[in-house]
Every structure is written in structure tokens, then in C-alpha cells.
Amino acid sequence: MPKRIGLEIGTAKTKIVVGHTVKNDFKITGYEVFDTVDGVYSIDEDTDLLRMELPIKEALSRLHIRSGNLFVTISNEKVIIRTRELPRVSPKEMYGVVRFEAENFLPYDIDAFYIDYKVLEEVAEQKVGQTDQNEVLFNVMIIAAPKEIVDQYIVLANKLKLKLKLATVYTEASTKFFAKHFLEEGKNNLFVDIGSKFTNMTMYEGFHYFANIKTERGISGMFDRLVDHHGYNEHDVKYYLYNYTGKANLSENAGERIDLIKASISSNETETSLKNLQKKLESIQNLKGTNEDDSKLIAHRNHEYDNLINEINRMVDFFKSRKYGIFVDNIYLFGGGAYLSNFSEAVEESIGVNCKVLPLTTFNEILDKESSELMVPAIGACLGGLS
């Protein structure tokens, strides 16, 4: 049986996962996480996926992959997804209904998109117009993916000498993953994927998909504002975003922080300019004494956290407003920002909902802790076609 290769080209990191199917599940045998090269996603929203040909080929070589079936997750803001309640008709008729609905919400010519749909669930009988007739409806997810994006994946697969079996969108791939491993009847879960430039929030009522909201808040924005706007040392910012434990006496962490900075200075993998080296040495000097900027940095970091928490709370409020009397049971964090220092605690305290990092213990034998939180969309793509 050919290997399944899952691929997601994110704005900051590209993720590849390799494995095979066993009893309607996907078993991982290898993976790679590496930087997405500059120019793949430009500021003017143009996309050039073919820039990733060489890095992906090198990663596949390290994984000893020469052939296989490619399953792609498309994470692109140009993909448009809407849910609609549509008449219960045959699949052939449904496609026509879906295209008609898509024409009403697409920003330009429908012929520029590949249109697909997924029936999520039946809706209880409802009256038709002003008549006494009742009709059973389907809750349908309509997916419109720009041909310019999908066609690039087709060309890329050919250049990689892989057979493109499935190109799915982020929401469907992640839903496949969560349904297999986390969703359960009677539990309403919100999954928050904190990426480099965006945060994806996907809400489920039991096993039923409710909504996905993508917000333009991510890790790189936090970092840039703290460094460029507020003027903090980048090494201090990284420390308080990822290594700070929240101890009351900040000086207790000084030794740990000095060791981290020294390690980055001595690392052969890091190119250190004279200016950068000076900043690092200044950080060490500051840590040996009292650093008056620490409390200010934490305050500004917490303000960045609050902005993202407000977006998460919007999704929680949206769910509660549409599902009267029903509440969110759990919030799970994953993605590159899953391990932001003190963030899960801040979410729980602010929103009042149990919040924790997505527990991916199933994959601990293969994936390291940080990489596992990045792999959900790529693994979800590989679950395509499995019941």
C-alpha cells in the first residue's frame, strides 16, 4: 500500500507527515517541520507555492520518500467557507443548489473557484414559506477554493513525483482529526490554533461542527510589536513569551535566562552580528542586577495576550448566543503558540472555561512535544477517505 504523505505549507512553517493506514486510522512513521521560504505568501496576498519545491524535496529525501500519495491541507485566507441550510435532495441536485448558493457569496466569478460541499447533519423539519408543508433540511458546508491555489498544488505534486489524492481545506482537515481523537457527544469544545500570522478558532457542539473564525492575530505580530514598537530586547521578549514561569521574584529566573542567552551565543547554528552580540551581552548584564523593565514588558505582553483572548471570547459568546442555554466545556490550544508562557492560565481566568494545551499523547512516540502541536492539519489531511 502506498505511503500517505500529509502536507501543510503554513505562513511560517511547512509540515510534512508520513505514514500508512491501519484499521481506518493513520499511523505516523516520520515527519519534518521546516521554515516556509520567503515569497511563498507575499504581503499583497499573492501565493507562489512552487518556491517550496526544493525544500520539500530535501525533506522527502531525509524521510526516504520517493513515491506515495499526497494529501494536502490548504491553509489560505482566499478559501471561502460558508454553512447553509439547504433542501434534502440527491447528490447530483445538491451540487447545483450549492453552486447557486456559492454565486451569492463569492466576491468574483464562480468559474475562478473549485466548489465542493460537505453535508454536516440533518436539520429538524421546518415549515416551507407560508405553507403548512414541512421539509427536512441539510446543514451543508460550502467550500470555495481559488483555482489559482489548487492548481499550484497540482503542479507541485507533479514536480515532487507524488500522486495528489486529496486537497482539503483547513477546517475539514482539522475536523477529521478532532472527530477521530477528541470530539465526544455532550461536550462542546473550542480548538484554538495559534499560528505565526493568524489564529484559527474552530467550535464544535458534540460531534457537530459549529463555526470557524480566523483572526489576524498571531505570534509574529506579538513579537514585532513588543520589539519594534515598545523597544524591548528581542531575547527578553522570547524569554517572557516562551520560558517565563511566572515566579513572583523575577531575579530568581536570572540564572536560567543567562544560560539561555549564552547558549544562543555559542551555538554554531546562529549567525551573530556584532550588534546582536552586544544586545545579548547587555541582557546578561541587566540580569545580574535588577531589571526595571521586566514588569513593564510583562504588562505589555499581557496586553497582547488580552487582545487575543478577546478574539477567543468572541467565539465563545457567538456560540452561546446561537445555542441558548449551552456553554463551552473546554478550550484547547495548539499550533506554534500553544506553549506561550502563562497563556492557557490567562484564557481560563479571563473567560472562565477550562483551557489547556491539546494533549496529543497518541503521537508522543513519534512526534516531539512542540512539533505535535503543529501537525494537526497535516495529519487531518491524511485521514481523508477514512471513516
Contacts in CASP RR format, 6 or more apart in sequence:
PFRMAT RR
TARGET T0000
AUTHOR 0000-0000-0000
METHOD contacts of the structure
MODEL  1
MPKRIGLEIGTAKTKIVVGHTVKNDFKITGYEVFDTVDGVYSIDEDTDLL
RMELPIKEALSRLHIRSGNLFVTISNEKVIIRTRELPRVSPKEMYGVVRF
EAENFLPYDIDAFYIDYKVLEEVAEQKVGQTDQNEVLFNVMIIAAPKEIV
DQYIVLANKLKLKLKLATVYTEASTKFFAKHFLEEGKNNLFVDIGSKFTN
MTMYEGFHYFANIKTERGISGMFDRLVDHHGYNEHDVKYYLYNYTGKANL
SENAGERIDLIKASISSNETETSLKNLQKKLESIQNLKGTNEDDSKLIAH
RNHEYDNLINEINRMVDFFKSRKYGIFVDNIYLFGGGAYLSNFSEAVEES
IGVNCKVLPLTTFNEILDKESSELMVPAIGACLGGLS
1 20 0 8 1.000
1 21 0 8 1.000
2 67 0 8 1.000
2 68 0 8 1.000
2 69 0 8 1.000
2 163 0 8 1.000
3 18 0 8 1.000
3 19 0 8 1.000
3 20 0 8 1.000
3 29 0 8 1.000
3 65 0 8 1.000
3 67 0 8 1.000
3 68 0 8 1.000
3 69 0 8 1.000
4 18 0 8 1.000
4 19 0 8 1.000
4 20 0 8 1.000
4 21 0 8 1.000
4 26 0 8 1.000
4 68 0 8 1.000
4 69 0 8 1.000
4 71 0 8 1.000
4 165 0 8 1.000
4 382 0 8 1.000
5 16 0 8 1.000
5 17 0 8 1.000
5 18 0 8 1.000
5 19 0 8 1.000
5 60 0 8 1.000
5 65 0 8 1.000
5 68 0 8 1.000
5 69 0 8 1.000
5 70 0 8 1.000
5 71 0 8 1.000
5 162 0 8 1.000
5 382 0 8 1.000
6 15 0 8 1.000
6 16 0 8 1.000
6 17 0 8 1.000
6 18 0 8 1.000
6 70 0 8 1.000
6 71 0 8 1.000
6 72 0 8 1.000
6 73 0 8 1.000
6 378 0 8 1.000
6 379 0 8 1.000
6 381 0 8 1.000
6 382 0 8 1.000
7 14 0 8 1.000
7 15 0 8 1.000
7 16 0 8 1.000
7 56 0 8 1.000
7 70 0 8 1.000
7 71 0 8 1.000
7 72 0 8 1.000
7 73 0 8 1.000
7 378 0 8 1.000
7 381 0 8 1.000
8 14 0 8 1.000
8 15 0 8 1.000
8 72 0 8 1.000
8 73 0 8 1.000
8 75 0 8 1.000
8 173 0 8 1.000
8 377 0 8 1.000
8 378 0 8 1.000
8 381 0 8 1.000
9 36 0 8 1.000
9 40 0 8 1.000
9 49 0 8 1.000
9 52 0 8 1.000
9 75 0 8 1.000
10 36 0 8 1.000
10 41 0 8 1.000
10 75 0 8 1.000
10 196 0 8 1.000
11 36 0 8 1.000
11 41 0 8 1.000
11 75 0 8 1.000
11 195 0 8 1.000
11 196 0 8 1.000
11 197 0 8 1.000
11 198 0 8 1.000
12 35 0 8 1.000
12 36 0 8 1.000
12 195 0 8 1.000
12 196 0 8 1.000
12 197 0 8 1.000
12 220 0 8 1.000
13 33 0 8 1.000
13 34 0 8 1.000
13 35 0 8 1.000
13 36 0 8 1.000
13 196 0 8 1.000
13 336 0 8 1.000
13 374 0 8 1.000
14 33 0 8 1.000
14 34 0 8 1.000
14 35 0 8 1.000
14 36 0 8 1.000
14 52 0 8 1.000
14 55 0 8 1.000
14 56 0 8 1.000
14 59 0 8 1.000
15 31 0 8 1.000
15 32 0 8 1.000
15 33 0 8 1.000
15 374 0 8 1.000
15 375 0 8 1.000
15 377 0 8 1.000
15 378 0 8 1.000
16 31 0 8 1.000
16 32 0 8 1.000
16 33 0 8 1.000
16 56 0 8 1.000
16 59 0 8 1.000
16 60 0 8 1.000
16 63 0 8 1.000
16 378 0 8 1.000
17 28 0 8 1.000
17 30 0 8 1.000
17 31 0 8 1.000
17 375 0 8 1.000
17 378 0 8 1.000
17 379 0 8 1.000
17 382 0 8 1.000
18 28 0 8 1.000
18 29 0 8 1.000
18 30 0 8 1.000
18 31 0 8 1.000
18 63 0 8 1.000
18 65 0 8 1.000
19 26 0 8 1.000
19 27 0 8 1.000
19 28 0 8 1.000
19 29 0 8 1.000
19 30 0 8 1.000
19 382 0 8 1.000
20 26 0 8 1.000
20 27 0 8 1.000
20 29 0 8 1.000
21 27 0 8 1.000
21 386 0 8 1.000
24 386 0 8 1.000
24 387 0 8 1.000
25 180 0 8 1.000
25 383 0 8 1.000
25 386 0 8 1.000
26 379 0 8 1.000
26 380 0 8 1.000
26 382 0 8 1.000
26 383 0 8 1.000
26 386 0 8 1.000
28 363 0 8 1.000
28 366 0 8 1.000
28 367 0 8 1.000
28 379 0 8 1.000
29 366 0 8 1.000
30 63 0 8 1.000
30 366 0 8 1.000
31 63 0 8 1.000
31 366 0 8 1.000
31 367 0 8 1.000
31 371 0 8 1.000
31 375 0 8 1.000
32 59 0 8 1.000
32 62 0 8 1.000
32 63 0 8 1.000
33 371 0 8 1.000
33 374 0 8 1.000
33 375 0 8 1.000
34 55 0 8 1.000
34 59 0 8 1.000
35 55 0 8 1.000
36 52 0 8 1.000
37 51 0 8 1.000
37 52 0 8 1.000
37 55 0 8 1.000
39 48 0 8 1.000
39 51 0 8 1.000
40 47 0 8 1.000
40 48 0 8 1.000
40 49 0 8 1.000
40 51 0 8 1.000
40 52 0 8 1.000
41 47 0 8 1.000
42 48 0 8 1.000
45 77 0 8 1.000
45 78 0 8 1.000
47 76 0 8 1.000
47 78 0 8 1.000
47 148 0 8 1.000
47 149 0 8 1.000
47 152 0 8 1.000
48 152 0 8 1.000
49 149 0 8 1.000
49 152 0 8 1.000
49 153 0 8 1.000
49 156 0 8 1.000
50 152 0 8 1.000
50 155 0 8 1.000
50 156 0 8 1.000
50 159 0 8 1.000
52 156 0 8 1.000
53 156 0 8 1.000
53 159 0 8 1.000
53 160 0 8 1.000
56 156 0 8 1.000
56 160 0 8 1.000
57 160 0 8 1.000
60 66 0 8 1.000
60 160 0 8 1.000
66 161 0 8 1.000
67 161 0 8 1.000
67 162 0 8 1.000
67 163 0 8 1.000
68 162 0 8 1.000
68 163 0 8 1.000
69 162 0 8 1.000
69 163 0 8 1.000
69 165 0 8 1.000
70 157 0 8 1.000
70 160 0 8 1.000
70 162 0 8 1.000
70 163 0 8 1.000
70 164 0 8 1.000
70 165 0 8 1.000
71 165 0 8 1.000
71 166 0 8 1.000
71 168 0 8 1.000
71 380 0 8 1.000
71 381 0 8 1.000
71 382 0 8 1.000
71 384 0 8 1.000
72 153 0 8 1.000
72 157 0 8 1.000
72 164 0 8 1.000
72 166 0 8 1.000
72 167 0 8 1.000
72 168 0 8 1.000
72 381 0 8 1.000
73 168 0 8 1.000
73 169 0 8 1.000
73 170 0 8 1.000
73 173 0 8 1.000
73 377 0 8 1.000
73 378 0 8 1.000
73 380 0 8 1.000
73 381 0 8 1.000
74 145 0 8 1.000
74 149 0 8 1.000
74 150 0 8 1.000
74 153 0 8 1.000
74 167 0 8 1.000
74 168 0 8 1.000
74 169 0 8 1.000
74 170 0 8 1.000
75 170 0 8 1.000
75 377 0 8 1.000
76 145 0 8 1.000
76 146 0 8 1.000
76 149 0 8 1.000
77 198 0 8 1.000
77 214 0 8 1.000
78 145 0 8 1.000
78 146 0 8 1.000
78 149 0 8 1.000
79 143 0 8 1.000
79 144 0 8 1.000
79 145 0 8 1.000
79 146 0 8 1.000
79 149 0 8 1.000
79 169 0 8 1.000
79 170 0 8 1.000
80 105 0 8 1.000
80 106 0 8 1.000
80 107 0 8 1.000
80 113 0 8 1.000
80 143 0 8 1.000
80 144 0 8 1.000
81 141 0 8 1.000
81 142 0 8 1.000
81 143 0 8 1.000
81 144 0 8 1.000
81 169 0 8 1.000
81 171 0 8 1.000
81 212 0 8 1.000
82 101 0 8 1.000
82 102 0 8 1.000
82 105 0 8 1.000
82 141 0 8 1.000
82 142 0 8 1.000
83 120 0 8 1.000
83 139 0 8 1.000
83 140 0 8 1.000
83 141 0 8 1.000
83 142 0 8 1.000
83 209 0 8 1.000
83 211 0 8 1.000
84 101 0 8 1.000
84 139 0 8 1.000
84 140 0 8 1.000
84 142 0 8 1.000
85 123 0 8 1.000
85 137 0 8 1.000
85 138 0 8 1.000
85 139 0 8 1.000
85 140 0 8 1.000
86 94 0 8 1.000
86 97 0 8 1.000
86 98 0 8 1.000
86 101 0 8 1.000
86 137 0 8 1.000
86 138 0 8 1.000
86 140 0 8 1.000
87 97 0 8 1.000
87 135 0 8 1.000
87 137 0 8 1.000
87 138 0 8 1.000
88 122 0 8 1.000
88 135 0 8 1.000
88 136 0 8 1.000
88 137 0 8 1.000
88 138 0 8 1.000
89 97 0 8 1.000
94 117 0 8 1.000
94 119 0 8 1.000
94 138 0 8 1.000
94 140 0 8 1.000
95 115 0 8 1.000
95 117 0 8 1.000
98 115 0 8 1.000
98 117 0 8 1.000
98 140 0 8 1.000
98 142 0 8 1.000
99 110 0 8 1.000
99 115 0 8 1.000
101 142 0 8 1.000
102 110 0 8 1.000
102 113 0 8 1.000
102 115 0 8 1.000
102 142 0 8 1.000
102 144 0 8 1.000
103 110 0 8 1.000
106 113 0 8 1.000
106 144 0 8 1.000
110 144 0 8 1.000
112 146 0 8 1.000
112 147 0 8 1.000
112 148 0 8 1.000
113 144 0 8 1.000
113 145 0 8 1.000
113 146 0 8 1.000
113 147 0 8 1.000
114 144 0 8 1.000
114 145 0 8 1.000
114 146 0 8 1.000
114 147 0 8 1.000
114 150 0 8 1.000
115 142 0 8 1.000
115 143 0 8 1.000
115 144 0 8 1.000
116 142 0 8 1.000
116 143 0 8 1.000
116 145 0 8 1.000
117 140 0 8 1.000
117 141 0 8 1.000
117 142 0 8 1.000
117 143 0 8 1.000
118 140 0 8 1.000
118 141 0 8 1.000
118 143 0 8 1.000
118 172 0 8 1.000
119 138 0 8 1.000
119 139 0 8 1.000
119 140 0 8 1.000
119 141 0 8 1.000
120 138 0 8 1.000
120 139 0 8 1.000
120 140 0 8 1.000
120 141 0 8 1.000
120 208 0 8 1.000
120 209 0 8 1.000
121 138 0 8 1.000
121 139 0 8 1.000
121 208 0 8 1.000
122 136 0 8 1.000
122 137 0 8 1.000
122 138 0 8 1.000
122 139 0 8 1.000
123 136 0 8 1.000
123 137 0 8 1.000
123 138 0 8 1.000
123 139 0 8 1.000
124 136 0 8 1.000
125 134 0 8 1.000
125 135 0 8 1.000
125 136 0 8 1.000
126 134 0 8 1.000
126 135 0 8 1.000
126 137 0 8 1.000
127 133 0 8 1.000
127 134 0 8 1.000
127 135 0 8 1.000
128 134 0 8 1.000
128 135 0 8 1.000
141 171 0 8 1.000
141 172 0 8 1.000
141 209 0 8 1.000
143 169 0 8 1.000
143 172 0 8 1.000
145 167 0 8 1.000
145 169 0 8 1.000
150 167 0 8 1.000
153 164 0 8 1.000
153 167 0 8 1.000
154 164 0 8 1.000
157 163 0 8 1.000
157 164 0 8 1.000
166 381 0 8 1.000
166 384 0 8 1.000
166 385 0 8 1.000
168 176 0 8 1.000
168 380 0 8 1.000
168 381 0 8 1.000
168 384 0 8 1.000
170 200 0 8 1.000
170 212 0 8 1.000
170 377 0 8 1.000
171 202 0 8 1.000
171 209 0 8 1.000
171 212 0 8 1.000
173 376 0 8 1.000
173 377 0 8 1.000
173 378 0 8 1.000
173 380 0 8 1.000
173 381 0 8 1.000
173 383 0 8 1.000
173 384 0 8 1.000
174 191 0 8 1.000
174 193 0 8 1.000
174 200 0 8 1.000
174 202 0 8 1.000
174 376 0 8 1.000
174 377 0 8 1.000
174 380 0 8 1.000
175 202 0 8 1.000
175 204 0 8 1.000
175 209 0 8 1.000
176 380 0 8 1.000
176 381 0 8 1.000
176 383 0 8 1.000
176 384 0 8 1.000
176 386 0 8 1.000
177 376 0 8 1.000
177 377 0 8 1.000
177 379 0 8 1.000
177 380 0 8 1.000
177 383 0 8 1.000
178 189 0 8 1.000
178 191 0 8 1.000
178 202 0 8 1.000
178 204 0 8 1.000
179 207 0 8 1.000
180 380 0 8 1.000
180 383 0 8 1.000
181 362 0 8 1.000
182 189 0 8 1.000
182 191 0 8 1.000
182 332 0 8 1.000
182 358 0 8 1.000
183 189 0 8 1.000
183 204 0 8 1.000
183 206 0 8 1.000
183 207 0 8 1.000
184 206 0 8 1.000
184 207 0 8 1.000
185 206 0 8 1.000
185 207 0 8 1.000
186 206 0 8 1.000
186 329 0 8 1.000
187 206 0 8 1.000
187 329 0 8 1.000
187 330 0 8 1.000
188 203 0 8 1.000
188 204 0 8 1.000
188 205 0 8 1.000
188 206 0 8 1.000
188 319 0 8 1.000
188 323 0 8 1.000
188 326 0 8 1.000
188 327 0 8 1.000
188 328 0 8 1.000
188 329 0 8 1.000
188 330 0 8 1.000
189 203 0 8 1.000
189 204 0 8 1.000
189 206 0 8 1.000
189 328 0 8 1.000
189 329 0 8 1.000
189 330 0 8 1.000
189 331 0 8 1.000
189 332 0 8 1.000
190 201 0 8 1.000
190 202 0 8 1.000
190 203 0 8 1.000
190 204 0 8 1.000
190 312 0 8 1.000
190 315 0 8 1.000
190 316 0 8 1.000
190 319 0 8 1.000
190 328 0 8 1.000
190 330 0 8 1.000
190 331 0 8 1.000
190 332 0 8 1.000
190 353 0 8 1.000
191 201 0 8 1.000
191 202 0 8 1.000
191 203 0 8 1.000
191 204 0 8 1.000
191 331 0 8 1.000
191 332 0 8 1.000
191 334 0 8 1.000
191 358 0 8 1.000
192 199 0 8 1.000
192 200 0 8 1.000
192 201 0 8 1.000
192 312 0 8 1.000
192 331 0 8 1.000
192 332 0 8 1.000
192 333 0 8 1.000
192 334 0 8 1.000
193 199 0 8 1.000
193 200 0 8 1.000
193 201 0 8 1.000
193 202 0 8 1.000
193 334 0 8 1.000
193 335 0 8 1.000
193 376 0 8 1.000
193 377 0 8 1.000
194 218 0 8 1.000
194 219 0 8 1.000
194 308 0 8 1.000
194 333 0 8 1.000
194 334 0 8 1.000
194 335 0 8 1.000
194 336 0 8 1.000
194 337 0 8 1.000
194 338 0 8 1.000
194 340 0 8 1.000
195 218 0 8 1.000
195 219 0 8 1.000
195 335 0 8 1.000
195 336 0 8 1.000
195 337 0 8 1.000
196 218 0 8 1.000
196 219 0 8 1.000
196 220 0 8 1.000
196 336 0 8 1.000
197 216 0 8 1.000
197 218 0 8 1.000
197 220 0 8 1.000
197 221 0 8 1.000
198 214 0 8 1.000
198 215 0 8 1.000
198 216 0 8 1.000
198 217 0 8 1.000
198 218 0 8 1.000
199 214 0 8 1.000
199 215 0 8 1.000
199 217 0 8 1.000
199 218 0 8 1.000
199 308 0 8 1.000
199 311 0 8 1.000
200 212 0 8 1.000
200 213 0 8 1.000
200 214 0 8 1.000
201 212 0 8 1.000
201 213 0 8 1.000
201 214 0 8 1.000
201 215 0 8 1.000
201 311 0 8 1.000
201 312 0 8 1.000
201 315 0 8 1.000
202 209 0 8 1.000
202 211 0 8 1.000
202 212 0 8 1.000
203 209 0 8 1.000
203 210 0 8 1.000
203 211 0 8 1.000
203 212 0 8 1.000
203 315 0 8 1.000
203 318 0 8 1.000
203 319 0 8 1.000
203 328 0 8 1.000
204 210 0 8 1.000
205 319 0 8 1.000
205 323 0 8 1.000
205 326 0 8 1.000
210 319 0 8 1.000
210 322 0 8 1.000
210 323 0 8 1.000
211 315 0 8 1.000
211 318 0 8 1.000
211 319 0 8 1.000
213 311 0 8 1.000
213 314 0 8 1.000
213 315 0 8 1.000
213 318 0 8 1.000
215 308 0 8 1.000
215 311 0 8 1.000
217 307 0 8 1.000
217 308 0 8 1.000
217 311 0 8 1.000
218 308 0 8 1.000
218 337 0 8 1.000
219 241 0 8 1.000
219 336 0 8 1.000
219 337 0 8 1.000
219 340 0 8 1.000
222 241 0 8 1.000
222 301 0 8 1.000
222 304 0 8 1.000
222 308 0 8 1.000
223 234 0 8 1.000
223 237 0 8 1.000
223 238 0 8 1.000
223 241 0 8 1.000
225 304 0 8 1.000
226 232 0 8 1.000
226 237 0 8 1.000
226 297 0 8 1.000
226 300 0 8 1.000
226 301 0 8 1.000
226 304 0 8 1.000
227 233 0 8 1.000
227 234 0 8 1.000
227 237 0 8 1.000
230 297 0 8 1.000
230 300 0 8 1.000
232 293 0 8 1.000
232 297 0 8 1.000
232 300 0 8 1.000
233 279 0 8 1.000
233 282 0 8 1.000
233 283 0 8 1.000
234 279 0 8 1.000
235 260 0 8 1.000
235 261 0 8 1.000
235 264 0 8 1.000
235 279 0 8 1.000
235 280 0 8 1.000
235 283 0 8 1.000
236 283 0 8 1.000
236 293 0 8 1.000
236 294 0 8 1.000
236 297 0 8 1.000
237 297 0 8 1.000
237 301 0 8 1.000
239 257 0 8 1.000
239 260 0 8 1.000
240 294 0 8 1.000
240 297 0 8 1.000
240 298 0 8 1.000
240 301 0 8 1.000
240 341 0 8 1.000
241 301 0 8 1.000
241 340 0 8 1.000
241 341 0 8 1.000
242 339 0 8 1.000
242 340 0 8 1.000
242 341 0 8 1.000
243 256 0 8 1.000
243 257 0 8 1.000
243 260 0 8 1.000
243 341 0 8 1.000
244 253 0 8 1.000
244 298 0 8 1.000
244 341 0 8 1.000
244 342 0 8 1.000
245 253 0 8 1.000
245 341 0 8 1.000
246 341 0 8 1.000
246 342 0 8 1.000
247 253 0 8 1.000
250 291 0 8 1.000
250 294 0 8 1.000
250 295 0 8 1.000
251 289 0 8 1.000
251 290 0 8 1.000
254 287 0 8 1.000
254 288 0 8 1.000
254 289 0 8 1.000
255 287 0 8 1.000
257 283 0 8 1.000
257 287 0 8 1.000
258 284 0 8 1.000
258 287 0 8 1.000
258 288 0 8 1.000
261 280 0 8 1.000
261 283 0 8 1.000
261 284 0 8 1.000
262 284 0 8 1.000
264 270 0 8 1.000
264 272 0 8 1.000
264 280 0 8 1.000
265 272 0 8 1.000
265 277 0 8 1.000
265 280 0 8 1.000
272 280 0 8 1.000
286 293 0 8 1.000
302 346 0 8 1.000
305 340 0 8 1.000
305 342 0 8 1.000
305 343 0 8 1.000
305 346 0 8 1.000
306 346 0 8 1.000
306 350 0 8 1.000
309 346 0 8 1.000
309 347 0 8 1.000
309 350 0 8 1.000
309 351 0 8 1.000
312 331 0 8 1.000
312 347 0 8 1.000
312 351 0 8 1.000
313 350 0 8 1.000
313 351 0 8 1.000
316 328 0 8 1.000
316 331 0 8 1.000
316 351 0 8 1.000
316 353 0 8 1.000
319 326 0 8 1.000
319 328 0 8 1.000
320 326 0 8 1.000
320 327 0 8 1.000
320 328 0 8 1.000
327 353 0 8 1.000
328 353 0 8 1.000
329 353 0 8 1.000
329 354 0 8 1.000
330 353 0 8 1.000
330 354 0 8 1.000
330 355 0 8 1.000
330 356 0 8 1.000
331 347 0 8 1.000
331 348 0 8 1.000
331 351 0 8 1.000
331 353 0 8 1.000
331 354 0 8 1.000
331 355 0 8 1.000
331 356 0 8 1.000
332 355 0 8 1.000
332 356 0 8 1.000
332 357 0 8 1.000
332 358 0 8 1.000
333 343 0 8 1.000
333 344 0 8 1.000
333 347 0 8 1.000
333 355 0 8 1.000
333 356 0 8 1.000
333 357 0 8 1.000
333 358 0 8 1.000
333 373 0 8 1.000
334 357 0 8 1.000
334 358 0 8 1.000
334 360 0 8 1.000
334 373 0 8 1.000
334 374 0 8 1.000
334 376 0 8 1.000
335 373 0 8 1.000
335 374 0 8 1.000
335 376 0 8 1.000
336 370 0 8 1.000
336 373 0 8 1.000
336 374 0 8 1.000
337 343 0 8 1.000
337 373 0 8 1.000
338 357 0 8 1.000
338 358 0 8 1.000
338 373 0 8 1.000
339 357 0 8 1.000
339 369 0 8 1.000
339 370 0 8 1.000
339 373 0 8 1.000
344 355 0 8 1.000
344 356 0 8 1.000
344 357 0 8 1.000
345 355 0 8 1.000
347 353 0 8 1.000
347 355 0 8 1.000
348 354 0 8 1.000
348 355 0 8 1.000
357 373 0 8 1.000
358 373 0 8 1.000
358 376 0 8 1.000
360 367 0 8 1.000
360 372 0 8 1.000
360 373 0 8 1.000
360 375 0 8 1.000
363 372 0 8 1.000
363 375 0 8 1.000
363 379 0 8 1.000
364 372 0 8 1.000
367 375 0 8 1.000
END
